[in-house]
């Protein structure tokens, strides 16, 4: 080890912690840790390895530091973020671009030197009288082609505790890291805190990605989406790494659908926040592999996906015993769970949509809360924040696929793109081809905004493959990478879903109907049932859905239900094409395949309209 680093480290940490660093022969890692010490000026430094003792120490520290509070059920704690720190803030999340380089103008960015200077000013002395935590994790299964080693530095035990639940331990991997090997780095500083131990200077919240150094820097925030570096912040870095190396990093769940005669069929799905992503991955009777991030590679001639994570950081709103029995049971039994921004009364957590009576007062993201009170911004408050979360680990889920951590990933039979759409798309449809699916389902994905991001709710926005917020390259290049990936092998079928179609202001889908749509996709993945040509994809036949509703949900499914849900709405479909053509007219490197697929879709829909009218019953469509 460099003598300068040795002197600095020994002055800030125990002999045991120093020995842990001394076992890692990596100058880049040592320089990153040393710079954090010199810049942030911690009182002491704790270095964790992969031991259970170190993981337990971090959990205790989160409680001792009052970043988390124990609840009545063993293993449960609650964390509160600041009132103005409840979601990702797009406007302060930026790429740092070096002189001489350019990024797509749609991406939020600033000059690298300017960003580094501002971040270092904000983080200078930020660890004063605090303990700096040095953590080693791994994205993807360790010791595999999927694995990306990660080094996290933070002064928040809550952040480190969250990562212990969400990611695989990676200290041993760092000990074996070859010289010059690539890894991701993160430096987070909570900043000044208030009496509740929440970040105080929210107006100085910054999240900067120094992509040329595989580094993420954040300050004046605790919300996990801004501080847990291995989550969406890493996704941005991984997308660029995948581009260089010929694989894909996607904002997708992985699940197993259990078909006839014990058949196992794996799906990946991209859904914007609050569009049913986690609840789809957690459908009763099926098996979850991961709920948020996936890496795709070709292994042994197969399209395979691996869960990047080791746990779930999920939206808790509307999780209840009826609609989400598996996750609800986990959240109400003795397992390790971190609740965030829920209501707490008598050491019990409450959240919106839990189908229980919620107290009219307690402790929540506002502090001491009473029903009817307004927040510091003058807006009405709710018992639990709409973007309240839970953090759990995969190993505690009863429905986790036993093969979820397969070092070779799992073979993928279907890709699902799902948005929030009240008036256009049917609940489920299949693409005609990989290219059609990527272009007209993935690249044309729209969704109404939700409370998971800051801003007005209910506005329909374009969100290419549910990855727009996390792209670190041009839209056209990203689409093209998807189009070309695994071109020489059999690629999965592509499906589109929409659980939010309405009629007269009421949803046409029940919350559990998604279980039926997944079963139909499982059958289609193996060509077990036929489908109807709807002009913008293939849709189910009534004769197949009726028995599936009975089998899966024990529900009767009427012909009128089918007509209401699967009517082809030509004017709305054409209006969507108009919007997308306007969008892609602003994308300088739109692939020709994208233009061709949109044009072909318009021709099919116009032909259907001329033959059958503007609103077409599925009973009037032809099978394929």
C-alpha positions in Angstrom: 0.0 0.0 0.0 1.1 3.5 -0.8 2.9 5.0 2.3 0.7 8.2 2.1 -2.5 6.1 2.2 -1.2 3.9 5.1 -0.5 6.9 7.3 -3.8 8.5 6.5 -5.8 5.3 7.1 -4.1 4.4 10.3 -4.9 7.8 11.7 -8.6 7.3 11.1 -9.4 3.6 11.7 -8.8 0.6 13.9 -6.1 -1.9 13.2 -8.8 -4.4 12.2 -10.3 -2.0 9.6 -6.8 -1.1 8.3 -6.1 -4.8 7.8 -9.2 -5.1 5.7 -8.0 -2.4 3.4 -4.5 -3.7 3.3 -5.8 -7.0 1.9 -7.1 -5.2 -1.2 -4.3 -4.5 -3.7 -6.0 -1.8 -5.8 -4.6 1.7 -6.1 -7.8 3.1 -7.6 -9.9 2.0 -4.7 -7.3 3.2 -2.1 -7.1 6.6 -3.9 -10.9 7.0 -3.8 -11.1 6.1 -0.1 -8.2 8.4 0.7 -9.7 11.4 -1.2 -13.0 10.9 0.6 -11.2 11.1 4.0 -9.2 14.2 3.1 -12.3 15.9 1.5 -15.1 15.0 4.0 -13.0 14.9 7.2 -14.6 12.1 9.1 -13.9 11.6 12.8 -13.3 7.9 12.1 -13.6 5.3 9.4 -15.2 1.9 9.5 -14.4 -0.7 6.8 -16.8 -3.6 6.5 -16.0 -7.0 5.0 -18.5 -9.7 4.1 -18.9 -11.0 7.7 -22.3 -11.3 9.4 -20.8 -9.4 12.3 -20.0 -6.4 10.2 -23.5 -6.4 8.6 -25.0 -6.6 12.1 -22.9 -3.7 13.2 -24.2 -1.5 10.4 -27.8 -2.3 11.3 -27.1 -1.4 15.0 -25.4 1.8 13.9 -28.4 2.9 11.9 -30.5 2.6 15.0 -27.9 4.1 17.3 -27.6 7.1 14.9 -31.4 7.4 15.0 -31.6 7.1 11.2 -33.9 4.1 11.9 -36.2 3.3 14.7 -37.2 -0.3 15.8 -40.9 -1.2 15.4 -42.9 -3.7 17.3 -42.2 -6.7 15.1 -38.8 -8.2 15.4 -36.4 -7.1 12.6 -38.6 -4.2 11.5 -37.4 -0.6 11.5 -38.6 2.7 10.1 -36.7 5.4 8.4 -37.9 8.9 7.5 -36.6 11.1 4.8 -37.1 14.9 4.9 -40.4 16.4 3.8 -38.9 17.7 0.6 -36.7 14.6 0.0 -39.3 11.9 -0.9 -38.4 10.9 -4.4 -35.8 11.2 -7.2 -35.2 14.8 -8.3 -34.5 14.8 -12.0 -33.5 18.4 -12.2 -30.5 18.0 -9.9 -29.4 14.6 -11.2 -26.8 15.3 -13.9 -24.1 13.7 -16.0 -20.7 15.3 -15.8 -19.4 15.8 -19.3 -15.6 16.4 -19.9 -14.3 19.0 -22.2 -14.3 17.7 -25.8 -17.2 15.2 -25.3 -20.9 15.6 -26.0 -24.0 13.8 -24.8 -27.5 13.7 -26.2 -29.1 17.0 -25.5 -32.1 15.3 -23.9 -29.9 14.1 -21.0 -29.5 16.4 -18.0 -25.8 17.3 -17.9 -23.2 19.9 -17.0 -19.4 20.4 -17.6 -17.4 17.9 -15.6 -15.0 20.4 -14.0 -17.9 22.6 -12.9 -19.8 19.7 -11.3 -16.7 18.3 -9.5 -15.9 21.7 -8.1 -19.5 22.2 -6.9 -19.7 18.8 -5.4 -16.4 19.0 -3.6 -17.5 22.4 -2.1 -20.7 20.8 -0.8 -19.0 17.7 0.5 -16.0 19.4 2.1 -16.0 18.7 5.8 -19.4 16.9 5.4 -18.3 14.0 7.6 -17.1 16.2 10.5 -17.8 14.5 13.8 -19.2 11.5 11.9 -18.1 8.0 11.0 -17.3 7.3 7.3 -18.5 3.9 6.2 -16.6 2.0 3.5 -18.6 -0.8 1.9 -17.9 -3.4 -0.8 -20.8 -4.9 -2.8 -21.4 -6.7 -6.1 -24.0 -6.0 -8.8 -25.2 -9.3 -10.3 -24.2 -12.8 -9.0 -20.6 -12.7 -7.7 -17.8 -14.4 -9.6 -19.8 -14.5 -12.8 -19.8 -12.8 -16.2 -22.6 -10.6 -14.8 -20.7 -9.3 -11.8 -19.7 -5.7 -11.3 -17.8 -4.9 -8.1 -18.8 -1.7 -6.3 -17.3 0.5 -3.7 -19.7 2.7 -1.6 -18.6 5.5 0.8 -21.2 7.1 2.9 -21.8 8.7 6.3 -25.4 7.2 6.5 -25.8 3.8 8.2 -29.3 3.7 6.8 -27.9 3.8 3.3 -25.4 1.1 4.1 -28.0 -1.0 5.9 -30.3 -0.7 2.8 -27.5 -1.9 0.6 -26.9 -4.9 2.8 -30.5 -6.0 2.1 -30.5 -5.1 -1.6 -27.1 -6.3 -2.8 -24.6 -9.1 -2.7 -21.6 -8.8 -0.5 -18.4 -7.9 -2.5 -15.4 -7.5 -0.2 -13.9 -10.9 -1.1 -14.4 -10.1 -4.8 -12.4 -6.9 -4.3 -9.5 -8.9 -2.7 -9.3 -10.9 -5.9 -9.8 -8.0 -8.3 -7.1 -8.0 -11.0 -5.1 -4.8 -11.5 -6.9 -2.4 -13.8 -10.3 -4.2 -13.5 -13.3 -2.0 -13.8 -15.6 -1.2 -10.8 -18.2 1.4 -9.8 -17.6 3.9 -7.1 -20.0 6.1 -5.0 -19.5 8.9 -2.5 -22.5 10.1 -0.6 -22.8 12.7 2.1 -26.0 13.2 4.1 -25.2 16.9 4.8 -26.5 18.9 7.7 -29.4 17.2 9.5 -32.4 18.5 11.5 -33.6 17.2 14.8 -35.1 14.2 13.1 -31.7 13.2 11.6 -33.0 14.0 8.0 -31.1 16.0 5.4 -31.8 19.6 6.0 -30.5 21.5 3.0 -32.7 19.9 0.4 -32.4 22.9 -1.9 -28.7 21.9 -2.2 -29.4 18.3 -3.0 -27.1 17.2 -5.9 -26.6 13.8 -7.6 -23.8 13.9 -10.2 -22.6 11.0 -12.4 -18.9 11.2 -13.4 -19.4 8.5 -16.1 -15.8 8.7 -17.4 -14.6 7.6 -13.9 -17.5 5.2 -13.2 -18.3 7.4 -10.2 -21.5 8.7 -8.6 -21.5 11.6 -6.1 -24.5 12.7 -4.0 -25.1 15.2 -1.2 -27.8 16.7 1.0 -30.2 13.8 0.6 -31.1 10.5 2.2 -33.8 9.2 -0.1 -32.5 5.8 -1.3 -33.1 6.5 -5.0 -30.5 9.3 -4.7 -28.1 7.7 -2.2 -28.1 3.9 -2.7 -25.5 4.1 -5.4 -26.0 0.6 -6.7 -29.6 1.1 -7.7 -30.6 3.5 -10.5 -27.4 5.5 -10.3 -25.5 2.3 -11.2 -27.9 1.5 -14.0 -26.7 4.7 -15.8 -23.1 3.5 -15.5 -24.0 -0.1 -16.5 -25.8 1.0 -19.6 -22.6 2.6 -20.9 -20.5 -0.4 -19.8 -23.0 -2.7 -21.6 -22.8 -0.6 -24.7 -19.0 -0.9 -24.8 -19.1 -4.7 -24.1 -22.1 -5.8 -26.2 -24.7 -6.7 -23.6 -27.8 -4.9 -22.1 -28.5 -3.3 -18.7 -32.3 -2.9 -18.3 -34.8 -1.4 -15.8 -36.7 -4.7 -15.6 -38.0 -7.3 -13.3 -37.4 -11.0 -13.8 -40.1 -13.6 -12.9 -41.0 -17.2 -13.5 -44.5 -18.1 -14.7 -45.5 -21.7 -14.0 -47.1 -23.3 -17.0 -48.8 -26.6 -17.7 -47.2 -29.8 -16.6 -44.5 -28.1 -14.5 -43.2 -25.9 -17.2 -41.0 -23.0 -16.1 -41.1 -19.9 -18.3 -39.1 -16.7 -17.5 -40.2 -13.2 -18.3 -38.6 -9.8 -17.9 -40.7 -6.6 -17.7 -40.1 -2.9 -17.9 -42.8 -0.8 -16.1 -42.4 2.8 -14.9 -42.9 3.4 -11.2 -46.4 2.7 -9.8 -47.5 0.8 -13.0 -47.6 -2.6 -11.5 -44.0 -3.7 -11.8 -43.4 -5.2 -8.4 -47.0 -6.6 -8.2 -46.5 -8.4 -11.5 -43.2 -9.9 -10.4 -44.9 -11.0 -7.2 -48.1 -12.6 -8.6 -49.4 -15.3 -6.3 -48.7 -18.8 -7.8 -45.7 -17.5 -9.8 -42.1 -17.0 -8.7 -40.0 -13.9 -8.4 -36.4 -13.6 -9.5 -36.0 -9.8 -9.1 -38.2 -6.8 -9.2 -36.2 -3.9 -10.7 -32.9 -4.4 -12.6 -31.7 -7.0 -15.0 -28.6 -7.6 -17.1 -28.9 -9.5 -20.4 -26.2 -11.6 -21.9 -25.9 -14.4 -24.5 -24.6 -17.5 -22.7 -24.3 -20.9 -24.4 -26.3 -19.6 -27.3 -29.2 -18.5 -25.1 -30.7 -15.1 -24.2 -30.3 -15.0 -20.4 -31.0 -12.5 -17.7 -29.6 -12.1 -14.2 -31.1 -10.2 -11.2 -28.7 -7.3 -10.5 -30.0 -7.1 -6.9 -30.4 -9.2 -3.8 -33.6 -7.6 -2.5 -36.5 -5.3 -3.2 -36.9 -1.5 -2.6 -40.6 -1.4 -3.4 -43.5 1.1 -3.2 -45.7 0.1 -0.3 -48.8 2.1 -1.3 -51.7 -0.3 -2.1 -49.9 -3.4 -0.8 -52.5 -5.4 1.0 -53.4 -8.9 2.0 -55.9 -9.4 -0.8 -54.0 -8.1 -3.8 -50.4 -8.8 -2.7 -50.5 -11.6 -0.2 -46.9 -12.8 -0.4 -45.3 -9.4 0.2 -48.0 -8.4 2.7 -47.2 -11.5 4.8 -43.5 -10.6 4.7 -44.2 -7.0 5.8 -46.2 -8.2 8.8 -44.0 -11.0 10.1 -40.6 -11.2 11.8 -38.1 -10.6 9.0 -35.7 -7.8 8.4 -37.7 -5.0 6.9 -36.9 -1.3 6.5 -40.1 0.8 6.2 -39.6 4.4 4.9 -42.0 7.3 5.1 -45.0 5.4 6.4 -47.2 6.4 9.4 -46.2 4.9 12.7 -48.5 4.7 15.7 -47.7 2.6 18.8 -44.6 1.2 16.9 -46.8 -0.2 14.1 -46.5 0.9 10.5 -49.5 2.0 8.4 -49.6 2.9 4.8 -52.1 4.0 2.1 -54.1 1.2 0.5 -53.3 -1.4 3.2 -57.0 -2.1 3.7 -56.8 -1.5 7.4 -58.1 1.4 9.5 -55.4 4.0 9.6 -54.9 6.1 12.7 -55.7 9.8 12.5 -52.4 10.8 14.1 -48.9 9.5 14.6 -45.4 10.0 13.3 -44.7 10.2 9.6 -42.7 12.1 7.0 -44.0 15.3 8.4 -43.0 14.6 11.9 -45.8 14.7 14.5 -48.9 14.3 12.2 -52.6 14.7 12.6 -55.3 14.1 10.0 -56.1 17.3 8.0 -52.8 19.0 8.6 -51.0 20.8 5.8 -47.2 20.5 5.2 -44.6 23.2 5.2 -45.4 23.8 1.5 -49.1 24.5 2.3 -50.3 21.3 0.7 -52.6 18.7 2.3 -50.7 15.7 3.8 -51.5 12.0 3.9 -50.9 9.5 6.7 -48.2 7.8 4.7 -46.4 9.3 1.7 -47.6 8.1 -1.7 -44.0 7.1 -2.5 -43.4 5.3 0.9 -41.3 2.2 0.5 -40.2 -1.1 2.0 -36.8 -2.7 1.7 -36.5 -6.5 2.1 -34.1 -9.2 0.9 -34.9 -12.0 -1.7 -34.0 -14.8 0.7 -37.0 -13.9 2.9 -39.6 -14.1 0.1 -41.5 -17.4 0.1 -42.1 -17.2 -3.6 -38.5 -16.5 -4.6 -37.5 -18.8 -7.4 -35.0 -21.3 -6.0 -32.8 -20.6 -9.0 -32.9 -16.8 -8.7 -29.1 -16.5 -8.1 -28.1 -18.8 -11.0 -24.5 -17.8 -12.0 -25.5 -18.2 -15.7 -28.7 -16.2 -15.3 -32.0 -17.6 -16.5 -33.3 -18.2 -20.1 -35.8 -15.5 -21.1 -38.9 -16.4 -23.1 -40.7 -13.1 -23.0 -40.1 -9.3 -22.5 -43.1 -7.2 -21.2 -43.5 -3.5 -21.5 -46.2 -2.0 -19.3 -47.4 1.6 -18.9 -50.2 3.5 -17.3 -52.8 4.3 -20.1 -56.4 5.1 -19.5 -57.8 5.1 -23.0 -55.7 3.5 -25.7 -54.0 0.1 -25.3 -55.7 -3.2 -24.5 -54.6 -5.1 -21.3 -52.2 -7.4 -23.1 -50.9 -7.8 -26.6 -48.0 -9.5 -28.4 -45.7 -8.0 -30.9 -45.4 -9.4 -34.4 -41.6 -9.6 -34.0 -38.7 -8.6 -31.8 -38.3 -5.4 -33.9 -42.0 -4.6 -33.7 -42.0 -5.1 -30.0 -38.8 -3.0 -29.3 -40.0 -0.2 -31.5 -43.7 0.1 -30.8 -44.0 -1.3 -27.3 -40.7 -0.5 -25.7 -39.6 2.6 -27.5 -43.1 4.0 -27.6 -43.9 3.3 -24.0 -45.9 6.1 -22.3 -47.2 6.4 -18.8 -49.0 8.8 -16.6 -46.7 10.4 -14.0 -46.9 9.2 -10.4 -45.6 10.2 -6.9 -42.4 8.3 -7.4 -40.9 11.3 -9.1 -41.2 15.0 -8.2 -43.7 17.0 -10.2 -47.4 17.0 -11.3 -49.2 13.7 -11.2 -51.4 12.3 -14.0 -49.5 13.7 -17.0 -48.8 11.1 -19.7 -45.2 11.1 -20.7 -42.9 9.2 -23.1 -40.6 6.8 -21.3 -38.6 4.7 -23.7 -38.4 1.2 -22.2 -39.1 2.7 -18.8 -35.4 3.8 -18.9 -35.6 7.4 -20.0 -34.6 8.8 -16.6 -31.6 6.5 -16.6 -30.2 6.7 -20.1 -26.6 7.6 -20.4 -26.4 7.7 -24.2 -28.6 8.9 -27.0 -32.1 7.4 -27.3 -31.4 6.2 -30.8 -28.2 4.4 -29.8 -30.0 2.8 -26.9 -32.9 1.5 -29.1 -30.4 0.3 -31.7 -28.5 -1.7 -29.1 -31.7 -3.4 -28.2 -32.6 -4.1 -31.8 -29.2 -5.7 -32.5 -28.7 -7.6 -29.3 -28.6 -11.3 -29.7 -29.4 -11.0 -33.4 -28.1 -14.5 -34.2 -30.1 -16.4 -31.7 -33.8 -17.0 -31.0 -35.0 -13.9 -29.1 -37.8 -13.7 -26.6 -41.3 -12.7 -27.7 -42.3 -9.2 -26.8 -45.6 -8.2 -25.1 -47.3 -5.0 -24.0 -49.5 -4.7 -21.0 -51.8 -1.9 -19.6 -53.6 -2.5 -16.3 -55.1 1.0 -16.3 -57.6 1.1 -19.1 -60.8 2.9 -18.1 -64.5 3.2 -19.1 -66.7 5.9 -17.6 -63.9 6.8 -15.2 -63.7 3.2 -13.7 -60.8 0.8 -14.3 -61.7 -2.2 -16.6 -58.9 -4.3 -15.0 -59.2 -5.8 -11.5 -55.9 -5.6 -9.6 -55.5 -9.4 -9.8 -56.3 -9.7 -13.5 -52.6 -9.3 -14.3 -52.3 -13.0 -13.2 -54.4 -14.0 -16.2 -52.5 -11.8 -18.7 -49.3 -13.4 -17.5 -50.7 -16.9 -18.0 -51.8 -16.0 -21.5 -48.3 -14.7 -22.3 -46.9 -17.9 -20.9 -49.0 -20.0 -23.3 -48.2 -17.7 -26.2 -44.4 -18.0 -25.5 -44.8 -21.7 -26.3 -47.4 -21.2 -29.1 -50.0 -23.1 -27.2 -52.9 -20.8 -28.1 -53.8 -18.8 -31.2 -54.3 -15.0 -31.2 -56.1 -12.2 -33.1 -54.5 -9.6 -35.3 -55.4 -6.1 -33.8 -53.3 -4.1 -36.2 -50.9 -3.0 -33.4 -50.2 -6.5 -32.1 -51.8 -9.9 -31.4 -54.5 -10.1 -28.7 -56.1 -13.1 -26.9 -59.2 -14.9 -28.0 -62.2 -15.0 -25.7 -62.2 -18.8 -25.8 -58.7 -18.8 -24.1 -59.3 -16.0 -21.6 -62.6 -17.4 -20.2 -61.1 -20.6 -18.8 -58.0 -18.8 -17.6 -60.1 -16.4 -15.5 -61.9 -19.4 -14.0 -58.7 -21.4 -13.5 -56.5 -18.6 -12.1 -58.9 -16.3 -10.2 -62.1 -18.5 -10.0 -63.9 -15.6 -11.7 -66.5 -15.6 -14.5 -65.3 -13.6 -17.5 -68.2 -12.3 -19.7 -68.2 -11.5 -23.4 -68.9 -7.9 -22.4 -65.8 -7.8 -20.2 -63.8 -9.0 -23.1 -65.3 -6.5 -25.5 -64.7 -3.6 -23.1 -61.1 -4.6 -22.5 -60.0 -5.6 -26.0 -61.8 -3.3 -28.3 -59.3 -1.8 -30.7 -59.5 2.0 -30.3 -58.2 3.2 -33.7 -58.4 7.0 -33.1 -56.5 6.7 -29.8 -53.9 4.3 -31.4 -53.3 6.7 -34.3 -53.1 9.7 -31.9 -50.4 7.8 -30.0 -48.5 7.3 -33.3 -48.8 11.0 -34.0 -47.3 11.8 -30.6 -44.5 9.3 -31.1 -43.7 10.5 -34.6 -43.4 14.0 -33.2 -41.1 12.8 -30.4 -38.8 10.8 -32.7 -38.6 13.7 -35.1 -36.5 15.3 -32.4 -34.2 12.3 -32.0 -31.4 12.8 -34.4 -30.3 9.2 -34.5 -33.6 7.5 -34.7 -33.0 4.0 -36.2 -34.5 3.4 -39.6 -36.2 0.3 -38.1 -38.1 2.6 -35.7 -39.4 4.7 -38.5 -40.3 1.6 -40.6 -42.2 0.0 -37.7 -44.2 3.1 -36.9 -45.1 3.6 -40.6 -46.1 -0.1 -40.9 -48.3 0.2 -37.8 -50.0 3.3 -39.2 -50.8 1.4 -42.4 -52.3 -1.6 -40.5 -54.4 0.6 -38.3 -55.7 2.7 -41.2 -56.5 -0.4 -43.1 -58.5 -1.8 -40.2 -60.3 1.5 -39.8 -61.3 1.6 -43.5 -62.6 -2.0 -43.2 -64.2 -2.2 -39.8 -64.6 1.4 -38.4 -62.9 3.3 -35.6 -63.8 1.1 -32.6 -63.5 -2.6 -33.4 -64.8 -5.4 -31.3 -62.3 -8.2 -30.8 -65.0 -10.6 -32.1 -64.6 -8.9 -35.5 -60.9 -9.6 -35.7 -59.2 -12.4 -37.6 -57.0 -15.1 -36.0 -53.4 -15.6 -37.1 
